[in-house]
Amino acid sequence: MKKSRYFKIGVYLVLLIIIFSGCSSANGTSSKKESENGTKKLVIAEPVHLIGYLPLYAAIREGFFEEEGLEVEIITATGGAHVTSVVSGDAWGNIGGPESNQMANTGNADPIVSVVNVVNRANVYLMTDTEQTIANTSKEKLADYLKGKTIAAGRFGGSPNLLTRWLLMDVGLDPDKDVKLEEPADASAVVSLVESGQADIANGAEPQITEGINKGVWAEPFYSFASLGDYPYSVLSVKKSTIEEEPETVKSFVSAVMKGLKTIDEDHELAMKILKQEFPSTAEESLQASLDRAYADSLWSKDGFISEEALAKPMEVVEKTGVYTNGYQYDKLIDMQFVDELSK
């Protein structure tokens, strides 16, 4: 498990960066400002501009934050910076996996706490070369099928990669011995790896799935991690001190996000319109396929709630793969008081 050791070292280095960035936050960019029209301006960091974050984008474009007296700006911060930017004070909050927050909370006196759910399914799928098929996805059959294959698994340490490793271990395989994992940093490379014959299987999501199907690279996914059920894949989080010092602001923020969730759930036509605005260079066919699959798999949370049972799933993934093994406490990582209050 040489890569696991390297990744753990990387995690510790990130934690050191977090500590020092937290000490120097007074000189950084303010994550909360007063805008010219009197509304509070909040900065939210995202790890990548993602179709799955559509409810958040809808809350901005449909004026739900403005109705709450807020102005939200989204910044894209890659490589884990969506987490460290909250710790340093450069961002008011972030969207991403709660397990990433938990790793950053180690030794942090002001932990990051998740306040509302957005993406409630593990938005990752496995596709295979069109000449290879598997109908039975029981653990035994999956183990037989996956053994010896080359899998384009994405960046080591990223959620798609960790979910793939978790599945291999769950069916009784060793990710470092029983398969060969190709781990490109560029997620879009998985299509070309299968197309060129360098990989038998790839993980990914829309619009990659449709892209591969249209090119004849693979068929429909043979395995969907969305089948794991409720899974807080991407949640919105803020510092604990923010909840304590600005409860009304956090409540207003959560209220706007919940309006965004409701709008995307009920108005599919508007959802498509917002997708086109957020991803103008993506083909309409790919956007429609993304939307269709999202609705079919119940991708988005309908109520913003994060349950203990659901949280246990991503935490099991990081523990089983050895990325993070220090445990967690639901009540310290998740705060549903605003969702509960707004749901009454």
Protein Blocks (a to p, Z undefined) as FASTA:
>chain_A
ZZmmmmmmmmmmmmmmmmmmmmmmmmmccfbdcdfkopacdddddfbdcfklmmmmmmmm
nommmmnopacdddddeehlmmmmmmnopafbdcddfklmmmmmgopabdcddfbdfblc
dcbdddddfkbccfblcfklmmmmmgopacdebjehiaklmmmmmmmmmnopafklmpcc
dddfblklmmmmmmnopafbdcdddfklmmmmmnomaccdfbdfklnopadfbccdddfk
lmmmmmmlmmmmmmmmmmmmmmmmmmmmlmmmmmmmmmmmbcfklmmmmmmmmmmnomaa
fklpacfklmmmmmmmmmmnomacnbpafklmpccklmmmmmZZ
